[in-house]
Amino acid sequence: MRVHLGSDHAAIELRRELAAAVAAFGHEVASETGPSTAAESVDYPDIAATVSACVKADPGSLGLLVCGTGQGMAMAANKQPGIRAAVVMDPFSAAMAREHNDANVLCLGARVVGVELAKVLLRTFLDARFAGGRHARRVEKLEPGG
């Protein structure tokens, strides 16, 4: 699996930890976007747009966005057609976001989940697969005009 990662200044360390985890899980870090220091303030909608564009341009890939709560990144990413971003804080939600909602971007909050839980959520998200079936028609309705 190819994973595109991004964070704002509130989540640099978690982004780095999760980039290492992606590789440790046997997946590829396809791109990593965001500041290199906390002093480098960035706007999360810009990071979300960049990662969303990478996911859309790389069929079959997934995105990971991290900010203080995950909420802002999800709101920004979900404005992009073809992106289904989910904020999760427990493994069940991480699995269901993929299995039932075909989420292609995971959003996490560095101020909400710790590093070890974030790794569990990431692994669960990466390991889950869209179930299709009755869920497919519902996912189609999430797109403009759906």
DSSP file with accessible surface (Angstrom, degrees, kcal/mol):
  #  RESIDUE AA STRUCTURE BP1 BP2  ACC     N-H-->O    O-->H-N    N-H-->O    O-->H-N    TCO  KAPPA ALPHA  PHI   PSI    X-CA   Y-CA   Z-CA
    1    1 A M              0   0   68      0, 0.0    27,-2.7     0, 0.0     2,-0.5   0.000 360.0 360.0 360.0 137.0    0.0    0.0    0.0
    2    2 A R  E     -a   28   0A  92     58,-0.2    60,-2.3    25,-0.2     2,-0.4  -0.849 360.0-164.5 -98.0 131.8    1.2    3.5   -0.9
    3    3 A V  E     -ab  29  62A   1     25,-2.9    27,-2.4    -2,-0.5    28,-1.1  -0.971  11.6-156.7-124.9 130.1    0.5    6.1    1.8
    4    4 A H  E     -ab  31  63A   9     58,-2.6    60,-2.5    -2,-0.4     2,-0.3  -0.917  20.6-164.2-103.0 124.2    0.6    9.9    1.4
    5    5 A L  E     +ab  32  64A   1     26,-2.8    28,-2.6    -2,-0.5     2,-0.3  -0.833  14.1 167.2-113.4 150.2    1.1   11.7    4.8
    6    6 A G  E     +ab  33  65A   0     58,-2.0    60,-2.1    -2,-0.3     2,-0.3  -0.987   2.9 171.8-156.2 150.7    0.7   15.3    5.9
    7    7 A S  E     - b   0  66A   0     26,-1.6    60,-0.2    -2,-0.3     2,-0.1  -0.982  24.9-127.5-150.1 162.7    0.5   17.3    9.1
    8    8 A D    >   -     0   0   12     58,-1.4     3,-1.4    -2,-0.3     4,-0.1  -0.320  52.4 -81.3 -94.4-171.2    0.4   20.8   10.3
    9    9 A H  G >  S+     0   0   59     33,-0.3     3,-0.6     1,-0.3     4,-0.2   0.726 125.3  63.7 -68.2 -20.3    2.8   22.3   12.9
   10   10 A A  G 3  S+     0   0   26      1,-0.2    -1,-0.3     2,-0.1    57,-0.1   0.637 111.2  35.4 -77.0 -12.1    0.8   20.8   15.8
   11   11 A A  G <> S+     0   0    2     -3,-1.4     4,-2.6    55,-0.3    -1,-0.2   0.096  72.4 120.4-134.4  25.7    1.5   17.2   14.7
   12   12 A I  H <> S+     0   0    7     -3,-0.6     4,-2.4     1,-0.2     5,-0.2   0.929  80.7  47.2 -59.1 -48.5    5.0   17.0   13.2
   13   13 A E  H  > S+     0   0  124      1,-0.2     4,-2.4     2,-0.2    -1,-0.2   0.913 112.9  48.1 -64.1 -42.2    6.3   14.5   15.7
   14   14 A L  H  > S+     0   0   11      2,-0.2     4,-2.7     1,-0.2     5,-0.2   0.917 109.6  53.8 -65.5 -39.8    3.3   12.2   15.3
   15   15 A R  H  X S+     0   0   13     -4,-2.6     4,-2.4     1,-0.2    -2,-0.2   0.937 110.2  47.4 -58.0 -43.8    3.6   12.4   11.5
   16   16 A R  H  X S+     0   0   97     -4,-2.4     4,-2.0     1,-0.2    -1,-0.2   0.914 111.8  49.5 -64.8 -43.1    7.2   11.3   11.7
   17   17 A E  H  X S+     0   0   80     -4,-2.4     4,-1.8     1,-0.2    -1,-0.2   0.908 113.4  46.7 -60.9 -41.7    6.4    8.4   14.1
   18   18 A L  H  X S+     0   0    0     -4,-2.7     4,-2.6     2,-0.2    -2,-0.2   0.832 106.6  57.0 -75.3 -29.5    3.6    7.3   11.8
   19   19 A A  H  X S+     0   0   11     -4,-2.4     4,-1.8    -5,-0.2    -1,-0.2   0.936 109.5  46.6 -62.5 -43.2    5.7    7.6    8.6
   20   20 A A  H  X S+     0   0   63     -4,-2.0     4,-2.5     1,-0.2    -2,-0.2   0.894 111.4  52.2 -64.6 -37.7    8.2    5.2   10.3
   21   21 A A  H  X S+     0   0    7     -4,-1.8     4,-2.4     2,-0.2    -2,-0.2   0.898 103.5  56.8 -66.8 -39.7    5.2    2.9   11.3
   22   22 A V  H  <>S+     0   0    0     -4,-2.6     5,-2.4     1,-0.2    -1,-0.2   0.948 111.9  43.0 -55.0 -48.4    4.0    2.8    7.7
   23   23 A A  H ><5S+     0   0   61     -4,-1.8     3,-1.8     1,-0.2    -2,-0.2   0.916 111.9  53.5 -65.0 -41.3    7.4    1.5    6.6
   24   24 A A  H 3<5S+     0   0   84     -4,-2.5    -1,-0.2     1,-0.3    -2,-0.2   0.826 104.2  56.6 -64.7 -29.6    7.5   -0.9    9.6
   25   25 A F  T 3<5S-     0   0   39     -4,-2.4    -1,-0.3    -5,-0.2    -2,-0.2   0.449 125.2-104.0 -79.7  -1.8    4.1   -2.3    8.6
   26   26 A G  T < 5S+     0   0   67     -3,-1.8    -3,-0.2     1,-0.3     2,-0.2   0.638  82.6 120.3  90.1  16.1    5.6   -3.1    5.1
   27   27 A H      < -     0   0   35     -5,-2.4     2,-0.5    -6,-0.2    -1,-0.3  -0.574  62.1-108.4-106.7 173.4    3.9   -0.2    3.2
   28   28 A E  E     -a    2   0A  99    -27,-2.7   -25,-2.9    -2,-0.2     2,-1.0  -0.872  11.6-137.7-108.3 131.5    5.4    2.6    1.3
   29   29 A V  E     -a    3   0A  48     -2,-0.5   -25,-0.2   -27,-0.2     3,-0.1  -0.768  25.6-178.1 -80.6 104.2    5.5    6.3    2.3
   30   30 A A  E     -     0   0A  27    -27,-2.4     2,-0.3    -2,-1.0   -26,-0.2   0.836  63.3 -11.2 -77.7 -34.8    4.6    7.7   -1.1
   31   31 A S  E     -a    4   0A  29    -28,-1.1   -26,-2.8    -3,-0.1     2,-0.4  -0.975  54.7-153.8-160.5 155.7    4.9   11.4    0.0
   32   32 A E  E     -a    5   0A  84     -2,-0.3     2,-0.4   -28,-0.2   -26,-0.2  -0.972  17.3-175.5-139.1 120.5    5.2   13.4    3.2
   33   33 A T  E     +a    6   0A  33    -28,-2.6   -26,-1.6    -2,-0.4    -2,-0.0  -0.935  32.8  67.9-121.4 140.0    3.9   17.0    3.4
   34   34 A G  S    S-     0   0   31     -2,-0.4   -26,-0.2   -28,-0.2    -2,-0.0  -0.737  77.7 -44.7 140.9 174.6    4.2   19.5    6.2
   35   35 A P        -     0   0    0      0, 0.0     3,-0.1     0, 0.0     7,-0.0  -0.217  33.6-142.5 -70.6 160.9    6.5   21.6    8.1
   36   36 A S  S    S+     0   0   69      1,-0.2     2,-0.3     2,-0.0     3,-0.0   0.630  84.9  31.4 -97.7 -16.0    9.8   20.4    9.5
   37   37 A T  S >  S-     0   0   73      3,-0.1     3,-1.5     1,-0.1    -1,-0.2  -0.971  77.8-120.6-138.3 156.9    9.6   22.4   12.8
   38   38 A A  T 3  S+     0   0   74     -2,-0.3   -29,-0.1     1,-0.3    -1,-0.1   0.734 111.4  65.7 -67.4 -20.7    6.8   23.6   15.0
   39   39 A A  T 3  S+     0   0   96      1,-0.2     2,-1.4     2,-0.1    -1,-0.3   0.686  82.6  83.6 -73.9 -16.7    8.0   27.1   14.5
   40   40 A E  S <  S-     0   0   89     -3,-1.5     2,-0.2   -31,-0.1    -1,-0.2  -0.671  75.5-158.2 -89.5  86.1    7.0   26.8   10.8
   41   41 A S        +     0   0   89     -2,-1.4     2,-0.3   -33,-0.1    -2,-0.1  -0.460  15.7 177.3 -69.9 133.1    3.3   27.6   11.0
   42   42 A V        -     0   0   31     -2,-0.2     2,-0.6    -7,-0.0   -33,-0.3  -0.882  33.7-108.1-130.3 165.8    1.2   26.2    8.1
   43   43 A D    >>  -     0   0  101     -2,-0.3     4,-1.3     1,-0.1     3,-1.3  -0.854  21.5-145.2 -98.6 119.2   -2.5   26.2    7.2
   44   44 A Y  H 3> S+     0   0  100     -2,-0.6     4,-2.8     1,-0.3     5,-0.2   0.815  95.6  62.8 -57.4 -32.8   -4.0   22.8    7.6
   45   45 A P  H 3> S+     0   0   57      0, 0.0     4,-2.2     0, 0.0    -1,-0.3   0.888 103.2  51.1 -61.6 -31.8   -6.4   23.2    4.6
   46   46 A D  H <> S+     0   0   98     -3,-1.3     4,-2.1     2,-0.2    -2,-0.2   0.914 111.3  46.4 -68.6 -42.0   -3.4   23.6    2.3
   47   47 A I  H  X S+     0   0   13     -4,-1.3     4,-2.5     2,-0.2     5,-0.3   0.928 112.5  50.6 -65.0 -44.6   -1.8   20.4    3.7
   48   48 A A  H  X S+     0   0    0     -4,-2.8     4,-2.6     1,-0.2    -2,-0.2   0.905 110.1  50.2 -61.3 -40.5   -5.1   18.5    3.4
   49   49 A A  H  X S+     0   0   35     -4,-2.2     4,-2.4    -5,-0.2    -1,-0.2   0.911 110.9  49.4 -65.2 -40.6   -5.5   19.7   -0.2
   50   50 A T  H  X S+     0   0   65     -4,-2.1     4,-2.0     2,-0.2    -2,-0.2   0.945 114.3  43.2 -64.4 -48.8   -2.0   18.6   -1.1
   51   51 A V  H  X S+     0   0    0     -4,-2.5     4,-2.5     1,-0.2     5,-0.2   0.922 112.9  53.3 -65.6 -40.0   -2.4   15.1    0.4
   52   52 A S  H  X S+     0   0    0     -4,-2.6     4,-2.6    -5,-0.3    -1,-0.2   0.919 108.2  50.4 -60.8 -42.5   -5.9   14.7   -1.1
   53   53 A A  H  X S+     0   0   53     -4,-2.4     4,-2.1     1,-0.2    -1,-0.2   0.898 109.9  50.9 -63.0 -38.7   -4.5   15.6   -4.6
   54   54 A C  H  X S+     0   0   35     -4,-2.0     4,-0.8     2,-0.2    -2,-0.2   0.920 110.6  48.3 -64.0 -43.8   -1.8   12.9   -4.1
   55   55 A V  H >< S+     0   0    8     -4,-2.5     3,-0.8     1,-0.2     6,-0.4   0.929 112.7  48.1 -63.6 -44.0   -4.3   10.3   -3.1
   56   56 A K  H 3< S+     0   0   95     -4,-2.6    -1,-0.2     1,-0.2    -2,-0.2   0.861 113.1  48.1 -65.3 -34.4   -6.6   11.1   -6.1
   57   57 A A  H 3< S+     0   0   84     -4,-2.1    -1,-0.2     1,-0.2    -2,-0.2   0.573 108.8  57.6 -81.9  -8.6   -3.6   11.0   -8.5
   58   58 A D  S X< S-     0   0   30     -4,-0.8     3,-2.3    -3,-0.8    -1,-0.2  -0.744  86.1-145.1-125.4  80.0   -2.3    7.7   -7.1
   59   59 A P  T 3  S+     0   0  115      0, 0.0     3,-0.1     0, 0.0    -3,-0.1  -0.139  82.4  18.4 -52.1 135.2   -5.2    5.1   -7.5
   60   60 A G  T 3  S+     0   0   67      1,-0.3   -58,-0.2    -5,-0.1     2,-0.1   0.280  98.6 119.3  87.8  -9.4   -5.3    2.6   -4.7
   61   61 A S    <   -     0   0    7     -3,-2.3    -1,-0.3    -6,-0.4     2,-0.3  -0.346  51.3-142.9 -82.3 169.4   -3.2    4.7   -2.3
   62   62 A L  E     -b    3   0A   5    -60,-2.3   -58,-2.6    -3,-0.1     2,-0.3  -0.878   6.6-135.6-127.3 161.9   -4.4    6.0    1.0
   63   63 A G  E     -bc   4 105A   2     41,-2.6    43,-2.7    -2,-0.3     2,-0.4  -0.856   7.1-161.7-117.7 154.7   -3.8    9.3    2.9
   64   64 A L  E     -bc   5 106A   1    -60,-2.5   -58,-2.0    -2,-0.3     2,-0.4  -0.981  11.0-176.0-134.9 119.7   -3.0   10.1    6.5
   65   65 A L  E     -bc   6 107A   0     41,-2.9    43,-2.2    -2,-0.4     2,-0.4  -0.971   1.4-173.4-119.8 134.9   -3.5   13.6    7.8
   66   66 A V  E     +bc   7 108A   1    -60,-2.1   -58,-1.4    -2,-0.4   -55,-0.3  -0.991  17.3 142.1-132.7 130.1   -2.6   14.7   11.3
   67   67 A C  E     - c   0 109A   5     41,-1.7    43,-3.1    -2,-0.4    44,-0.4  -0.671  68.3 -65.4-140.7-161.3   -3.3   17.9   13.1
   68   68 A G  S    S+     0   0    7     41,-0.2    43,-2.6    -2,-0.2    44,-0.3   0.934 128.9   0.1 -61.1 -47.0   -4.2   18.9   16.7
   69   69 A T  S    S-     0   0   65     40,-0.2    40,-0.5    41,-0.2    -1,-0.2   0.556  88.8-123.7-116.5 -16.3   -7.6   17.1   16.7
   70   70 A G  S  > S+     0   0    0     38,-0.4     4,-2.0    17,-0.1     5,-0.2   0.109  89.5  99.8  88.8 -21.1   -7.9   15.6   13.2
   71   71 A Q  H  > S+     0   0   82      2,-0.2     4,-2.6     1,-0.2     5,-0.2   0.925  78.0  47.5 -66.8 -47.5  -11.1   17.5   12.7
   72   72 A G  H  > S+     0   0   11      1,-0.2     4,-2.5     2,-0.2     5,-0.2   0.917 112.5  50.0 -61.7 -43.5   -9.8   20.4   10.7
   73   73 A M  H  > S+     0   0    0      1,-0.2     4,-2.9     2,-0.2     5,-0.2   0.919 111.6  49.1 -60.7 -43.2   -7.9   18.1    8.4
   74   74 A A  H  X S+     0   0    8     -4,-2.0     4,-2.6     2,-0.2    11,-0.2   0.926 110.7  49.6 -64.2 -43.7  -11.0   16.0    7.8
   75   75 A M  H  < S+     0   0  125     -4,-2.6     4,-0.5     1,-0.2    -1,-0.2   0.925 115.1  44.1 -61.4 -43.3  -13.2   18.9    7.1
   76   76 A A  H >< S+     0   0   13     -4,-2.5     3,-1.0    -5,-0.2     4,-0.3   0.924 115.2  47.5 -68.2 -44.8  -10.7   20.3    4.6
   77   77 A A  H >< S+     0   0    0     -4,-2.9     3,-2.1     1,-0.2    -2,-0.2   0.896 104.5  60.3 -64.8 -39.8  -10.0   16.9    2.9
   78   78 A N  T 3< S+     0   0   77     -4,-2.6    -1,-0.2     1,-0.3    -2,-0.2   0.625  91.3  69.2 -69.2  -8.6  -13.7   16.1    2.6
   79   79 A K  T <  S+     0   0  168     -3,-1.0    -1,-0.3    -4,-0.5    -2,-0.2   0.651  83.4  89.3 -77.7 -14.1  -14.3   19.2    0.5
   80   80 A Q  S X  S-     0   0   59     -3,-2.1     3,-2.0    -4,-0.3    -3,-0.0  -0.730  88.5-115.7 -88.5 125.0  -12.2   17.4   -2.3
   81   81 A P  T 3  S+     0   0   72      0, 0.0     3,-0.1     0, 0.0    -2,-0.1  -0.293 100.8  22.6 -56.8 137.9  -14.3   15.3   -4.7
   82   82 A G  T 3  S+     0   0   25      1,-0.3     2,-0.5    -4,-0.1    -4,-0.1   0.359  98.0 113.1  86.7  -4.9  -13.3   11.6   -4.4
   83   83 A I    <   -     0   0    7     -3,-2.0     2,-0.5    -6,-0.2    -1,-0.3  -0.859  40.7-176.8-105.0 133.1  -11.9   12.0   -0.9
   84   84 A R        -     0   0   42     -2,-0.5    20,-1.7    18,-0.1    21,-1.5  -0.892  14.5-175.6-127.0  96.2  -13.6   10.3    2.1
   85   85 A A  E     -d  105   0A  11     -2,-0.5     2,-0.4   -11,-0.2    21,-0.2  -0.790   3.7-167.1-100.3 138.3  -11.7   11.3    5.2
   86   86 A A  E     -d  106   0A  21     19,-2.3    21,-2.8    -2,-0.4     2,-0.5  -0.987  16.0-146.5-129.8 130.7  -12.5    9.9    8.6
   87   87 A V  E     +d  107   0A  38     -2,-0.4     2,-0.3    19,-0.2    21,-0.2  -0.832  30.3 179.8 -88.1 126.2  -11.4   11.1   12.1
   88   88 A V        +     0   0    5     19,-1.5    21,-0.3    -2,-0.5    33,-0.1  -0.953  28.9 174.6-130.3 152.4  -11.1    8.0   14.3
   89   89 A M  S    S+     0   0   88     -2,-0.3    -1,-0.1     1,-0.2    32,-0.0   0.272  71.6  46.2-134.9   4.5  -10.1    7.5   17.9
   90   90 A D  S  > S-     0   0   65      1,-0.1     4,-1.8    31,-0.1    -1,-0.2  -0.985  81.6-115.2-147.0 154.2  -10.7    3.7   18.3
   91   91 A P  H  > S+     0   0   55      0, 0.0     4,-2.4     0, 0.0     5,-0.2   0.855 111.8  57.2 -60.3 -37.3   -9.8    0.6   16.3
   92   92 A F  H  > S+     0   0  145      1,-0.2     4,-2.8     2,-0.2     5,-0.2   0.945 108.8  45.9 -59.8 -46.7  -13.5   -0.3   15.6
   93   93 A S  H  > S+     0   0   45      1,-0.2     4,-2.3     2,-0.2    -1,-0.2   0.876 110.2  54.7 -64.0 -36.3  -14.1    3.1   13.9
   94   94 A A  H  X S+     0   0    0     -4,-1.8     4,-1.1     2,-0.2    -1,-0.2   0.928 112.6  42.8 -63.2 -43.2  -10.8    2.8   12.0
   95   95 A A  H  X S+     0   0   15     -4,-2.4     4,-3.1     1,-0.2     3,-0.3   0.931 114.8  48.8 -68.8 -45.1  -11.9   -0.5   10.5
   96   96 A M  H  X>S+     0   0   38     -4,-2.8     4,-2.6     1,-0.2     5,-1.2   0.849 102.7  61.8 -66.5 -33.7  -15.5    0.5    9.8
   97   97 A A  H  <5S+     0   0    5     -4,-2.3     6,-2.7    -5,-0.2     4,-0.4   0.905 116.0  33.3 -58.6 -38.8  -14.4    3.7    8.1
   98   98 A R  H  X5S+     0   0   20     -4,-1.1     4,-1.0    -3,-0.3    -2,-0.2   0.929 122.7  45.1 -79.5 -49.5  -12.6    1.5    5.5
   99   99 A E  H  <5S+     0   0   63     -4,-3.1    32,-2.7    31,-0.2    33,-0.4   0.873 130.0  18.5 -68.5 -40.2  -15.0   -1.4    5.4
  100  100 A H  T  <5S+     0   0   64     -4,-2.6    -3,-0.2    -5,-0.2    -1,-0.2   0.744 135.0  33.5-103.3 -30.0  -18.3    0.4    5.3
  101  101 A N  T  4<S-     0   0   84     -5,-1.2    -3,-0.2    -4,-0.4    -2,-0.1   0.428  90.6-131.6-109.3  -1.8  -17.4    4.0    4.1
  102  102 A D     <  -     0   0   39     -4,-1.0    -4,-0.3    -6,-0.3   -18,-0.1   0.869  35.4-170.2  51.0  39.9  -14.5    3.2    1.8
  103  103 A A        -     0   0    2     -6,-2.7   -18,-0.2     1,-0.1    -1,-0.2  -0.363  17.7-175.0 -59.5 137.0  -12.5    6.0    3.6
  104  104 A N        +     0   0   19    -20,-1.7   -41,-2.6     1,-0.2     2,-0.4   0.369  67.2  54.4-116.6   2.4   -9.3    6.7    1.7
  105  105 A V  E     -cd  63  85A   0    -21,-1.5   -19,-2.3   -43,-0.2     2,-0.5  -0.982  66.9-154.6-138.0 126.1   -7.9    9.3    4.2
  106  106 A L  E     -cd  64  86A   0    -43,-2.7   -41,-2.9    -2,-0.4     2,-0.5  -0.844  11.2-161.6 -96.7 131.9   -7.3    8.6    7.9
  107  107 A C  E     +cd  65  87A   0    -21,-2.8   -19,-1.5    -2,-0.5     2,-0.3  -0.968  11.0 179.1-118.8 129.8   -7.3   11.7   10.1
  108  108 A L  E     -c   66   0A   0    -43,-2.2   -41,-1.7    -2,-0.5     2,-0.6  -0.941  24.3-130.9-129.0 153.0   -5.8   11.7   13.6
  109  109 A G  E >>  -c   67   0A   3    -40,-0.5     4,-2.7    -2,-0.3     3,-1.6  -0.901   4.9-159.5-107.2 117.9   -5.4   14.3   16.3
  110  110 A A  T 34 S+     0   0   32    -43,-3.1   -42,-0.2    -2,-0.6   -41,-0.2   0.766  98.1  48.5 -64.8 -25.1   -1.9   14.6   17.9
  111  111 A R  T 34 S+     0   0  191    -43,-2.6    -1,-0.3   -44,-0.4   -42,-0.1   0.408 117.1  43.2 -93.0   2.2   -3.5   16.2   21.0
  112  112 A V  T <4 S+     0   0   71     -3,-1.6     2,-0.4   -44,-0.3    -2,-0.2   0.733 113.5  38.3-115.6 -41.4   -6.2   13.5   21.2
  113  113 A V  S  < S-     0   0   10     -4,-2.7    -1,-0.3     4,-0.0     2,-0.1  -0.912  76.1-126.4-116.9 144.9   -4.5   10.2   20.7
  114  114 A G     >  -     0   0   47     -2,-0.4     4,-2.7    -3,-0.1     5,-0.2  -0.315  33.9 -98.9 -79.4 171.1   -1.1    9.0   21.9
  115  115 A V  H  > S+     0   0   51      1,-0.2     4,-2.2     2,-0.2     5,-0.2   0.910 120.3  48.2 -59.6 -46.9    1.6    7.6   19.6
  116  116 A E  H  > S+     0   0  131      2,-0.2     4,-1.9     1,-0.2    -1,-0.2   0.917 113.6  46.3 -66.6 -41.7    0.9    4.0   20.4
  117  117 A L  H  > S+     0   0   67      1,-0.2     4,-2.8     2,-0.2     5,-0.2   0.923 110.1  55.2 -64.6 -40.6   -2.8    4.3   19.9
  118  118 A A  H  X S+     0   0    0     -4,-2.7     4,-2.6     1,-0.2    -2,-0.2   0.899 106.6  50.9 -58.9 -39.5   -2.2    6.2   16.7
  119  119 A K  H  X S+     0   0   51     -4,-2.2     4,-2.7     2,-0.2    -1,-0.2   0.907 110.3  48.9 -65.3 -40.2   -0.1    3.3   15.4
  120  120 A V  H  X S+     0   0   71     -4,-1.9     4,-2.6     2,-0.2    -2,-0.2   0.929 112.4  48.3 -63.8 -44.4   -2.9    0.8   16.2
  121  121 A L  H  X S+     0   0    0     -4,-2.8     4,-2.5     2,-0.2    -2,-0.2   0.921 112.6  48.6 -63.6 -42.2   -5.4    3.0   14.4
  122  122 A L  H  X S+     0   0    2     -4,-2.6     4,-2.8    -5,-0.2     5,-0.2   0.946 112.4  47.2 -62.9 -47.6   -3.2    3.4   11.4
  123  123 A R  H  X S+     0   0  116     -4,-2.7     4,-2.3     1,-0.2    -2,-0.2   0.922 112.5  49.9 -62.4 -42.4   -2.5   -0.4   11.2
  124  124 A T  H  X S+     0   0   36     -4,-2.6     4,-1.4    -5,-0.2    -1,-0.2   0.931 112.5  47.7 -61.0 -44.9   -6.2   -1.2   11.6
  125  125 A F  H  < S+     0   0    2     -4,-2.5     3,-0.3     1,-0.2    -2,-0.2   0.928 113.6  47.0 -62.4 -45.6   -7.1    1.3    8.8
  126  126 A L  H  < S+     0   0    1     -4,-2.8    -1,-0.2     1,-0.2    -2,-0.2   0.842 113.3  48.6 -67.3 -33.7   -4.4    0.0    6.5
  127  127 A D  H  < S+     0   0   90     -4,-2.3    -1,-0.2    -5,-0.2    -2,-0.2   0.725  94.8  90.0 -79.6 -22.5   -5.4   -3.6    7.0
  128  128 A A     <  -     0   0    7     -4,-1.4     2,-0.3    -3,-0.3   -32,-0.0  -0.381  61.2-155.8 -77.2 154.5   -9.1   -3.1    6.5
  129  129 A R        -     0   0  133     -2,-0.1     2,-0.1   -34,-0.1   -27,-0.1  -0.973  28.3 -96.5-130.7 147.5  -10.7   -3.4    3.1
  130  130 A F        -     0   0   60     -2,-0.3   -31,-0.2     1,-0.2   -30,-0.2  -0.385  27.1-150.5 -62.8 130.5  -13.9   -2.0    1.6
  131  131 A A        -     0   0   64    -32,-2.7    -1,-0.2     1,-0.2   -31,-0.1   0.701  24.1-169.8 -78.7 -20.1  -16.7   -4.5    1.9
  132  132 A G    >   +     0   0   17    -33,-0.4     3,-1.9     1,-0.1    -1,-0.2  -0.363  44.7  92.6  65.5-142.8  -18.6   -3.2   -1.1
  133  133 A G  T >> S-     0   0   67      1,-0.3     3,-1.5     2,-0.2     4,-0.7  -0.278 107.0  -0.5  58.1-133.3  -22.1   -4.7   -1.6
  134  134 A R  H 3> S+     0   0  144      1,-0.3     4,-0.8     2,-0.2    -1,-0.3   0.753 131.5  63.2 -62.3 -21.9  -24.8   -2.6    0.0
  135  135 A H  H <> S+     0   0   12     -3,-1.9     4,-2.4     1,-0.2    -1,-0.3   0.803  89.8  68.1 -73.1 -26.9  -22.2   -0.1    1.2
  136  136 A A  H <> S+     0   0   29     -3,-1.5     4,-2.3     1,-0.2    -1,-0.2   0.906  97.8  49.8 -61.7 -43.0  -21.1    0.8   -2.4
  137  137 A R  H  X S+     0   0  131     -4,-0.7     4,-1.0     1,-0.2    -1,-0.2   0.859 111.5  49.9 -67.3 -31.2  -24.4    2.5   -3.2
  138  138 A R  H  < S+     0   0  112     -4,-0.8     4,-0.4     2,-0.2     3,-0.3   0.908 109.1  50.4 -71.6 -41.3  -24.2    4.5   -0.1
  139  139 A V  H >< S+     0   0   14     -4,-2.4     3,-1.7     1,-0.2     4,-0.5   0.898 105.1  58.3 -63.9 -38.5  -20.6    5.6   -0.8
  140  140 A E  H >< S+     0   0  135     -4,-2.3     3,-1.2     1,-0.3    -1,-0.2   0.854  98.9  60.0 -58.9 -33.2  -21.7    6.7   -4.3
  141  141 A K  T 3< S+     0   0  141     -4,-1.0    -1,-0.3    -3,-0.3     5,-0.2   0.638  91.5  68.9 -72.5 -11.2  -24.2    9.0   -2.7
  142  142 A L  T <  S+     0   0  109     -3,-1.7    -1,-0.2    -4,-0.4    -2,-0.2   0.726  85.3  84.7 -77.9 -20.7  -21.3   10.9   -0.9
  143  143 A E  S X  S-     0   0   59     -3,-1.2     3,-2.8    -4,-0.5    -3,-0.0  -0.467 100.9 -84.0 -80.5 152.9  -20.1   12.2   -4.2
  144  144 A P  T 3  S+     0   0  106      0, 0.0    -1,-0.1     0, 0.0    -2,-0.1  -0.297 120.9  14.7 -55.0 132.3  -21.5   15.4   -5.7
  145  145 A G  T 3         0   0   93      1,-0.2    -3,-0.1    -4,-0.1    -4,-0.1   0.486 360.0 360.0  79.9   3.0  -24.7   14.5   -7.6
  146  146 A G    <         0   0   61     -3,-2.8    -5,-0.3    -5,-0.2    -1,-0.2   0.041 360.0 360.0 -80.8 360.0  -24.7   11.1   -5.9
